[in-house]
Amino acid sequence: MRKSDENLSRIIKQIEEKNRAEKEFLQSVREVYNSLPPFLEQHPEYLDKKILERIAEPERQIMFRVPWQDDSGEVLVNRGYRVEFNSALGPYKGGLRFHPSVNLSIVKFLGFEQIFKNALTGKPIGGGKGGSDFDPKGKSDDEVMRFCQSFMTELYRHLGENRDIPAGDIGVGTREIGFMFGQYKRIVNQYESGMITGKDPEWGGTLVRNEATGYGLIYFVKEMMEEKGEELEGKTVLVSGSGNVAIYAIEKAQQLGANVVACSDSGGVIYDENGINLEVVKQIKEVERGRIKEYKERVDGAEYKDGGNIWEIPCDIALPCATQNELQEEGAHKLAENGCTVVAEGANMPVTLDAIDILHDADIAFGPGKAANAGGVAVSALEMHQNASRDALTFDETESRLVQIMKTIHTNCYETAEEYGTPGNYIHGANIAGFKKVARSMDALGVI
Ligand code: GLU
């Protein structure tokens, strides 16, 4: 065993001991750190300077009570989180997730992932993440507003355009961003547009932010296909989920001529061999905030399977866009058996480590989330840019910047993987390229 490998195992073990209960966080640390040996072999100084230990420890973690009242006047209490992970490259940047599964481990894995994702965008943004175990599902607009106001009444003191800039994630869209921005504005008595992203373009947001994660994913996949000498056009695609990332991944995939035959939600899977009718999905999910099984009632020939496994459906390209650890060993085997050639993560860490190994063994190209889904936060950085300069880009200008950013991320990951001896391994490429940038900056800023 090389010395750097020995050191690495010891460091991972220490991190495991310190964060024993946080299984998702540890999964994300293992994924990144196990890619680093070829880099650390050439740069042992980062081991000596304890950069790995430092990066795995958030700069600050905030947990707080969020009391609010529902429409009947009952008092409810949720827990709020913000993990300010790393500010070597810029102010903390990353979304807020409102979902009953949110706990410290989930927020820390998301925040850790965000550090390297943000580094890959090439924008001056550090990494952070937050959220709450609040479930917006089934709540009235007024209830969501009261919750968001209470959440921001504590969180505002930690935020600011040069300090920490949240955005959306699962359960947090333009409606929630509006309520939080409104409350922040009241408290600080300033129209500080740049303190949050994902705003409506009517009041300080940027065009393309809503579409950015899904569109960016497809642009990344297009690059992966071209690298293999293939085309996206005419390919059969599975997109799991039916939230913001899934909807705009489907839209761009269809615009580029692919046939998206399935999508899903936590209730089940829709299969539509004629191609998903996106207007129906948008109506159900964006307008009615309903369940995807409704699709079957509205589109002839569509099939719905309660609790079904989307990865059983034959495809060329599989895009997990729902949530963490949704694609496991069994799903990976099915994709391999059915001849799938590309998997890319629209969600954060949707593919388990064991499933990734299976995909690699089957020679399926794998695009990790921190590269493939970086389009969302990249356009958030463009939103900050426009807020700071009080300017507004057109849709086309913003989209062409997104295309360029995704191409650059792809090239960076591809070339870094090659440089460090694992050609075609986008995980190694993304992790080494992201880590390198953060490590160099931390080193330059002293022992911080
Ligand atoms: N939540 C998104 C992500 O996972 C976006 C974060 C942002 O725009 O700050 O990258």
Boltz pocket constraint, residues with backbone or C-beta under 6 A from the ligand:
constraints:
  - pocket:
      binder: B
      contacts: [[A, 93], [A, 94], [A, 95], [A, 96], [A, 117], [A, 165], [A, 166], [A, 167], [A, 168], [A, 169], [A, 197], [A, 348], [A, 373], [A, 374], [A, 376], [A, 377], [A, 378], [A, 380]]
      max_distance: 6.0
